[in-house]
Amino acid sequence: MGAAFRAGHAVVQMTDQRRIEEEALGWFVRLQDADADVADWEGFSRWAALSQAHAEAYDRLEQLWIDLDDVAPGQRGHLEAPAVTPLRAAANDNASTRRRVWASLATVAAAAVIGVLVWPMYEGRERHFATTTEPQRIELADGSVIQLNRRSDMTVRLTRGERRVSLREGEAAFDVAHDAARPFTVAAGDSSVQVLGTAFDIVNHDRRFSVGVERGVVAVRASGHPAPIRLTAGRRLDQDARGKVVLSQVDPRRISSWRDGVLLYRDAPLSEVGADLSRYLDKSVKVSASAQELHFTGALRLGDETTMLNQLQAFAPIAVERTGSEVRVTARGGH
């Protein structure tokens, strides 16, 4: 009786595992669709958080699929994968696509075992990048792209086992190439962000740390918070100088708007706007207690000091005093 029970239990476990793998494939196909939105990524995040088995099933599937990109072009042959069909296609097409995807993944797994995959070599040298008045676009050897904002400083090191960036100061937008075998980690002071492949923005300035996700999922370890915080597309984490962490929902298009020459705000505390201005103006911007209670919604076109401060005064009830070394912002009629 006991043996029969154990056998039956094993069947149940196998059935559960197969169900989880099918669900993982469903999420994988859905998230490959160009129309995947914030709701899709949030739904996936909830599904992956149900259990470790869910997250591991998706990671295995994603890694096998990503590994196909590392096969040498002349060695691909029949390993070339079919295009992924969006979920909005007919149900029978989805079933056919699922069978083809699983077959391709099995082929890739076999190829990995017999040593078909070709892994590039990396020297592992640390490279340093710094900007002053103009941003800089940096294309890494792995296909990732970093856009380093003005007055920012960072180092990059790629090795066979990892990809590591240290954002010492300023802001950078990352579009990370998928590589499950080499996690991409960005350190910013005592905080860090780890991803496999996604697009996100980080600010590390004046004891302020911020992460916003445009696409994909990242794991954030904020200073003083050992447990990782999972952020999906359209989510943002802000940590102030006191270590307080605030999570919020934002339009993914606003996260790295500075790349288009504009800063976009929606009900942002004026202290946040002041912190941003201090980086762009390269001088201290002090926001008085009365002005810190104000919130700002609008767009600031990047420009010189006079232009940016005039824009802010036109849209917010504030007064601005300027000296050679700092800018003081107060509420009109306040101190």
C-alpha positions as CSV (number, residue, x, y, z in Angstrom):
1,M,0.0,0.0,0.0
2,G,2.8,2.3,0.9
3,A,4.6,1.7,-2.3
4,A,1.5,2.3,-4.3
5,F,0.9,5.6,-2.5
6,R,4.5,6.7,-3.2
7,A,4.1,5.9,-6.8
8,G,0.8,7.8,-7.0
9,H,2.4,10.7,-5.3
10,A,5.3,10.7,-7.8
11,V,2.7,10.8,-10.6
12,V,1.0,13.8,-9.0
13,Q,4.4,15.6,-8.7
14,M,5.2,14.9,-12.3
15,T,1.8,16.2,-13.4
16,D,2.3,19.4,-11.3
17,Q,5.8,19.9,-12.8
18,R,4.4,19.4,-16.3
19,R,1.7,21.9,-15.6
20,I,4.2,24.5,-14.3
21,E,6.4,24.0,-17.4
22,E,3.4,24.5,-19.6
23,E,2.5,27.7,-17.7
24,A,6.1,28.9,-18.0
25,L,6.0,28.4,-21.7
26,G,2.8,30.3,-21.9
27,W,4.3,33.2,-20.1
28,F,7.5,33.0,-22.2
29,V,5.5,33.2,-25.4
30,R,3.3,36.1,-24.1
31,L,6.3,38.2,-23.0
32,Q,8.0,37.8,-26.3
33,D,5.1,39.6,-27.9
34,A,5.9,43.2,-28.8
35,D,2.4,44.1,-27.4
36,A,3.2,42.8,-23.9
37,D,2.3,45.5,-21.4
38,V,2.6,46.3,-17.8
39,A,-0.3,44.1,-16.8
40,D,1.4,41.1,-18.5
41,W,4.7,41.7,-16.7
42,E,2.8,42.1,-13.4
43,G,0.9,38.9,-14.0
44,F,4.1,37.1,-14.8
45,S,5.7,38.5,-11.6
46,R,2.8,37.2,-9.5
47,W,3.0,33.8,-11.2
48,A,6.7,33.5,-10.7
49,A,6.4,34.4,-7.0
50,L,3.9,31.5,-6.3
51,S,6.8,29.1,-5.7
52,Q,10.5,28.5,-6.4
53,A,9.4,25.8,-8.9
54,H,7.6,28.4,-10.9
55,A,10.6,30.8,-11.1
56,E,13.0,27.9,-11.8
57,A,10.9,26.5,-14.6
58,Y,10.8,29.9,-16.4
59,D,14.5,30.4,-15.8
60,R,15.3,27.0,-17.4
61,L,13.2,27.7,-20.4
62,E,14.6,31.2,-20.8
63,Q,18.2,30.0,-20.5
64,L,17.7,27.3,-23.2
65,W,16.1,29.8,-25.6
66,I,18.8,32.4,-25.0
67,D,21.6,29.8,-25.5
68,L,20.4,29.4,-29.1
69,D,21.8,32.9,-29.8
70,D,25.3,31.7,-28.8
71,V,25.4,28.9,-31.4
72,A,28.0,29.8,-34.1
73,P,26.2,30.8,-37.3
74,G,27.8,28.1,-39.3
75,Q,26.9,25.4,-36.7
76,R,23.2,26.3,-36.3
77,G,21.8,24.3,-39.2
78,H,18.6,22.7,-38.1
79,L,19.0,24.3,-34.6
80,E,17.6,27.6,-36.0
81,A,14.5,28.3,-33.9
82,P,11.1,29.2,-35.4
83,A,9.6,32.6,-34.8
84,V,7.5,32.8,-31.6
85,T,3.8,33.3,-32.3
86,P,1.9,35.9,-30.2
87,L,-0.8,34.6,-27.8
88,R,-3.5,36.4,-29.7
89,A,-3.1,33.9,-32.6
90,A,-5.7,31.1,-32.8
91,A,-5.6,28.4,-30.2
92,N,-4.6,25.6,-32.6
93,D,-1.7,27.7,-33.8
94,N,-0.6,28.2,-30.2
95,A,-0.6,24.4,-29.6
96,S,1.5,23.9,-32.8
97,T,3.8,26.7,-31.7
98,R,4.2,25.2,-28.3
99,R,5.2,21.8,-29.7
100,R,7.8,23.5,-32.0
101,V,9.2,25.6,-29.2
102,W,9.6,22.7,-26.9
103,A,11.2,20.7,-29.7
104,S,13.7,23.5,-30.4
105,L,14.5,23.9,-26.7
106,A,15.2,20.1,-26.5
107,T,17.5,20.4,-29.5
108,V,19.4,23.3,-27.9
109,A,19.7,21.3,-24.7
110,A,21.2,18.4,-26.5
111,A,23.6,20.7,-28.4
112,A,24.8,22.2,-25.2
113,V,25.6,18.7,-23.8
114,I,27.7,17.7,-26.9
115,G,29.6,21.0,-26.8
116,V,28.1,22.7,-29.9
117,L,27.7,26.1,-28.2
118,V,30.5,28.5,-28.7
119,W,31.2,30.9,-25.9
120,P,33.1,34.1,-26.5
121,M,36.2,35.0,-24.5
122,Y,36.4,38.1,-22.4
123,E,39.5,39.7,-21.1
124,G,37.8,41.0,-17.9
125,R,39.5,44.4,-18.0
126,E,37.7,47.2,-16.1
127,R,36.8,50.1,-18.3
128,H,36.1,53.6,-16.9
129,F,33.6,56.1,-18.3
130,A,32.8,59.6,-17.2
131,T,30.7,62.4,-18.6
132,T,30.6,66.2,-18.0
133,T,28.1,68.3,-20.0
134,E,27.0,65.7,-22.6
135,P,25.6,62.2,-22.2
136,Q,27.5,59.2,-23.7
137,R,26.2,56.1,-25.4
138,I,28.2,52.9,-24.7
139,E,27.8,49.6,-26.6
140,L,29.3,46.7,-24.7
141,A,30.8,43.6,-26.3
142,D,27.8,41.4,-25.2
143,G,25.3,43.6,-27.1
144,S,24.1,45.6,-24.1
145,V,23.8,49.3,-24.5
146,I,24.3,51.9,-21.7
147,Q,23.5,55.5,-22.0
148,L,25.4,57.5,-19.4
149,N,23.8,60.7,-18.4
150,R,25.7,64.0,-18.0
151,R,27.9,64.4,-14.9
152,S,28.0,60.7,-14.3
153,D,30.8,58.2,-13.5
154,M,30.9,54.4,-13.9
155,T,33.1,51.4,-14.5
156,V,32.3,48.3,-16.5
157,R,33.8,44.8,-16.3
158,L,32.8,41.8,-18.5
159,T,34.0,38.3,-17.8
160,R,33.0,34.9,-18.9
161,G,31.0,34.4,-15.6
162,E,29.5,37.8,-15.0
163,R,28.8,41.4,-16.2
164,R,29.4,44.0,-13.6
165,V,28.9,47.8,-13.6
166,S,29.6,50.2,-10.8
167,L,27.6,53.5,-11.1
168,R,29.7,55.7,-8.8
169,E,27.8,58.8,-9.5
170,G,24.9,60.1,-11.6
171,E,22.4,58.3,-13.8
172,A,22.5,55.7,-16.5
173,A,19.9,53.9,-18.7
174,F,20.6,50.2,-19.4
175,D,19.3,48.0,-22.2
176,V,20.8,44.6,-21.2
177,A,21.3,41.8,-23.7
178,H,19.9,38.4,-22.4
179,D,22.6,36.0,-21.2
180,A,21.3,33.7,-18.5
181,A,24.8,32.3,-17.9
182,R,26.2,35.7,-17.0
183,P,24.0,37.9,-14.8
184,F,24.3,41.6,-15.3
185,T,24.8,43.4,-12.0
186,V,24.9,47.2,-11.4
187,A,26.3,48.4,-8.0
188,A,25.4,51.9,-6.8
189,G,27.0,52.6,-3.4
190,D,25.7,49.9,-1.0
191,S,22.7,49.1,-3.3
192,S,22.6,46.9,-6.4
193,V,20.4,45.7,-9.2
194,Q,20.6,42.3,-11.0
195,V,19.0,41.2,-14.2
196,L,19.3,38.7,-17.1
197,G,18.1,41.0,-19.8
198,T,15.9,44.1,-19.6
199,A,15.8,47.9,-19.8
200,F,15.9,50.1,-16.8
201,D,17.3,53.4,-15.3
202,I,19.3,54.0,-12.2
203,V,20.1,57.2,-10.3
204,N,22.9,57.4,-7.7
205,H,23.4,60.9,-6.5
206,D,23.7,62.8,-3.2
207,R,22.7,59.7,-1.1
208,R,19.6,59.2,-3.3
209,F,19.1,55.9,-5.1
210,S,16.4,55.2,-7.7
211,V,15.6,52.4,-10.1
212,G,12.9,52.5,-12.7
213,V,12.1,49.6,-15.1
214,E,11.1,50.2,-18.7
215,R,10.9,46.5,-19.7
216,G,11.4,43.2,-18.1
217,V,12.1,42.4,-14.4
218,V,14.9,43.3,-12.1
219,A,15.9,42.3,-8.5
220,V,17.0,45.3,-6.4
221,R,18.9,45.1,-3.2
222,A,18.5,48.5,-1.6
223,S,21.0,49.6,1.1
224,G,20.0,48.4,4.5
225,H,17.4,46.0,3.0
226,P,19.0,42.5,2.5
227,A,15.9,40.9,0.9
228,P,15.8,41.6,-2.9
229,I,12.9,43.6,-4.1
230,R,11.4,42.5,-7.5
231,L,10.5,45.3,-9.9
232,T,8.5,44.8,-13.1
233,A,8.0,47.1,-16.1
234,G,6.5,50.4,-15.0
235,R,7.6,50.1,-11.3
236,R,10.0,52.3,-9.6
237,L,11.9,52.2,-6.3
238,D,13.2,55.3,-4.6
239,Q,15.4,55.4,-1.5
240,D,16.2,58.7,0.3
241,A,19.2,59.7,2.4
242,R,17.5,58.3,5.5
243,G,17.2,54.8,3.9
244,K,13.4,55.0,3.4
245,V,12.2,52.9,0.4
246,V,9.2,53.9,-1.6
247,L,7.7,51.9,-4.4
248,S,5.5,53.5,-7.1
249,Q,3.9,52.9,-10.5
250,V,5.1,55.1,-13.4
251,D,4.7,55.3,-17.1
252,P,7.6,53.2,-18.5
253,R,8.1,55.9,-21.2
254,R,8.9,58.5,-18.5
255,I,11.6,56.5,-16.9
256,S,14.5,57.5,-19.2
257,S,12.9,60.5,-20.8
258,W,16.2,62.4,-20.3
259,R,17.5,60.6,-23.3
260,D,15.1,62.6,-25.4
261,G,16.2,65.9,-23.8
262,V,13.3,66.3,-21.4
263,L,12.5,65.5,-17.7
264,L,9.0,64.4,-17.1
265,Y,7.3,64.6,-13.7
266,R,3.9,63.5,-12.4
267,D,3.0,64.7,-8.9
268,A,6.7,64.6,-8.0
269,P,7.9,66.2,-4.7
270,L,9.8,69.4,-5.4
271,S,12.7,67.9,-3.5
272,E,13.0,65.2,-6.2
273,V,13.0,67.9,-8.9
274,G,15.6,69.8,-7.0
275,A,17.9,66.8,-6.7
276,D,17.6,66.3,-10.5
277,L,18.4,69.9,-11.2
278,S,21.5,69.8,-9.0
279,R,22.9,67.1,-11.3
280,Y,22.2,69.0,-14.5
281,L,23.3,72.4,-13.2
282,D,26.3,71.0,-11.4
283,K,25.6,73.1,-8.3
284,S,23.7,72.6,-5.1
285,V,19.9,73.1,-5.4
286,K,18.4,73.6,-1.9
287,V,14.6,73.3,-1.6
288,S,13.2,75.1,1.5
289,A,10.9,73.4,4.0
290,S,7.9,75.3,2.6
291,A,8.7,74.3,-1.0
292,Q,9.3,70.6,-0.1
293,E,5.6,70.3,0.5
294,L,4.9,71.2,-3.1
295,H,4.4,68.7,-5.9
296,F,5.2,69.2,-9.5
297,T,3.6,67.9,-12.7
298,G,5.1,68.9,-16.0
299,A,8.0,68.7,-18.4
300,L,11.4,70.5,-18.2
301,R,13.3,70.8,-21.4
302,L,17.0,70.2,-20.7
303,G,19.1,73.4,-21.2
304,D,21.2,75.9,-19.4
305,E,20.6,77.0,-15.9
306,T,18.5,80.1,-16.7
307,T,16.3,78.1,-19.1
308,M,15.6,75.3,-16.8
309,L,14.9,77.5,-13.7
310,N,12.6,79.8,-15.8
311,Q,10.6,76.7,-16.9
312,L,10.2,75.5,-13.3
313,Q,9.1,78.9,-12.1
314,A,6.6,79.2,-14.9
315,F,4.8,76.0,-13.8
316,A,5.3,75.9,-10.1
317,P,4.4,78.5,-7.4
318,I,8.0,79.0,-6.4
319,A,10.7,81.7,-6.1
320,V,14.3,81.1,-7.1
321,E,17.5,82.8,-5.7
322,R,20.7,82.1,-7.5
323,T,24.3,82.5,-6.4
324,G,27.6,81.3,-8.0
325,S,27.6,78.1,-6.0
326,E,24.0,77.2,-5.3
327,V,20.3,77.7,-6.1
328,R,17.7,78.2,-3.4
329,V,14.1,77.3,-4.1
330,T,11.3,78.6,-1.8
331,A,7.5,78.6,-2.0
332,R,6.1,82.0,-3.1
333,G,5.4,83.9,0.0
334,G,7.3,81.3,2.1
335,H,10.9,81.0,3.3
